[in-house]
Amino acid sequence: AISHVAASNNCSVVRGYCGHGIGELFHTAPNVPHYKKNKAVGIMKPGHTFTVEPMINLGSRWEDTSWPDDWTAVTRDGKRSAQFEHTFLVTDQGVEILTARQGRPRNEMIWELDAVQR
C-alpha cells in the first residue's frame, strides 16, 4: 500500500531501510519492507510489536546514500525525501497504534492535514 500511494504521487520508497520488530532488542526480526515485490515472509501474531517507517523520495529514484557521519541518509539524486515512523502492537482484536497522537484513536490511522508538523 505504501509503494502504491507513493507512486501515485510521483514518489518512491527507499529500499535500503525497513520497519522492524521490537523485542528485548530494539531493532529485531522481522524486517518489515515498505516496497512492493519484497521477499518478506511470516505472519504477525498477538503480542508482536513492530514499526512502519518508510523513507519517501520525490521522483521515481529510490536509491539512497549516507553522509560521512554514517548516520544521515540522503537521496542519491539530491531530491527531497521524508521519513516517518509508527509503532504497532498486534492484539487479539487487531492492532494498536502505540505512537498515535494523544487523544486520537489507537486502532485506526486518520490523516489530519492540520496536525502535520511544518
C-alpha positions as CSV (number, residue, x, y, z in Angstrom):
1,A,0.0,0.0,0.0
2,I,2.8,2.4,0.8
3,S,4.5,1.9,-2.6
4,H,1.2,2.4,-4.4
5,V,0.4,5.7,-2.6
6,A,4.0,7.0,-3.1
7,A,4.0,6.1,-6.8
8,S,0.6,7.7,-7.4
9,N,2.1,10.9,-6.0
10,N,5.3,10.8,-8.2
11,C,7.4,9.5,-5.2
12,S,9.3,6.3,-4.5
13,V,10.1,4.3,-1.4
14,V,13.7,3.7,-0.4
15,R,14.5,0.0,-0.3
16,G,17.6,0.2,1.9
17,Y,15.6,0.8,5.1
18,C,12.6,-1.0,6.5
19,G,10.5,-1.3,9.6
20,H,11.4,-3.9,12.2
21,G,10.2,-5.9,15.1
22,I,10.7,-4.6,18.7
23,G,11.5,-7.0,21.5
24,E,14.3,-7.4,24.0
25,L,16.4,-5.8,21.4
26,F,15.1,-2.6,19.8
27,H,15.9,-3.5,16.2
28,T,14.9,-7.2,15.8
29,A,13.2,-9.6,13.4
30,P,11.0,-9.4,11.5
31,N,12.1,-6.9,8.8
32,V,9.1,-5.0,7.5
33,P,9.8,-3.8,3.9
34,H,7.8,-0.9,2.7
35,Y,8.1,-1.6,-1.0
36,K,6.2,-3.9,-3.3
37,K,7.6,-7.2,-4.6
38,N,9.7,-7.8,-1.5
39,K,10.6,-11.2,-0.1
40,A,9.4,-10.8,3.4
41,V,7.6,-13.9,4.9
42,G,5.7,-14.5,8.1
43,I,2.5,-13.8,9.9
44,M,2.2,-11.3,12.8
45,K,0.6,-12.7,15.9
46,P,-0.9,-11.1,19.0
47,G,1.9,-9.7,21.2
48,H,4.2,-8.9,18.3
49,T,5.4,-5.2,18.2
50,F,6.8,-3.7,15.0
51,T,7.5,-0.4,13.3
52,V,6.5,1.0,9.9
53,E,8.9,3.8,9.0
54,P,9.2,4.4,5.2
55,M,11.6,6.9,3.7
56,I,9.7,8.5,0.7
57,N,11.6,10.3,-2.1
58,L,10.3,12.8,-4.7
59,G,10.5,11.1,-8.1
60,S,11.0,7.5,-9.2
61,R,14.6,7.0,-7.9
62,W,14.6,5.1,-4.6
63,E,18.4,4.9,-4.2
64,D,19.9,6.4,-1.1
65,T,23.4,7.1,0.3
66,S,24.9,8.2,3.6
67,W,26.9,11.2,4.6
68,P,30.4,10.6,6.2
69,D,28.8,10.7,9.7
70,D,27.4,7.2,8.9
71,W,24.0,8.4,10.2
72,T,22.5,10.9,7.8
73,A,20.7,9.3,4.9
74,V,20.0,11.3,1.7
75,T,18.7,10.6,-1.7
76,R,21.4,9.7,-4.3
77,D,19.9,12.1,-6.9
78,G,19.7,15.0,-4.4
79,K,15.9,15.3,-4.4
80,R,13.8,15.9,-1.3
81,S,12.9,13.0,1.0
82,A,10.9,12.5,4.2
83,Q,10.7,9.7,6.8
84,F,8.1,9.0,9.5
85,E,7.6,6.2,11.9
86,H,4.8,4.5,13.8
87,T,4.9,1.6,16.2
88,F,2.2,-1.1,16.3
89,L,1.2,-3.8,18.7
90,V,-0.7,-6.8,17.3
91,T,-3.6,-7.7,19.6
92,D,-6.4,-10.4,19.6
93,Q,-8.7,-7.6,18.3
94,G,-6.4,-6.3,15.5
95,V,-3.7,-3.7,16.0
96,E,-3.0,-0.9,18.5
97,I,-1.0,2.2,17.3
98,L,1.4,2.8,20.1
99,T,2.6,6.1,18.6
100,A,-0.9,7.6,18.0
101,R,-1.3,11.2,18.8
102,Q,-2.5,12.0,22.3
103,G,-6.3,12.0,22.3
104,R,-6.6,10.2,19.0
105,P,-7.9,6.6,18.3
106,R,-5.3,3.9,18.8
107,N,-6.9,1.5,16.5
108,E,-7.1,3.5,13.3
109,M,-4.9,6.0,11.5
110,I,-6.7,9.2,10.5
111,W,-4.9,11.7,8.2
112,E,-5.4,15.3,9.6
113,L,-3.7,17.9,7.5
114,D,-3.9,20.5,10.2
115,A,-1.9,18.2,12.5
116,V,1.1,17.9,10.2
117,Q,4.2,19.4,11.5
118,R,5.7,22.1,9.3
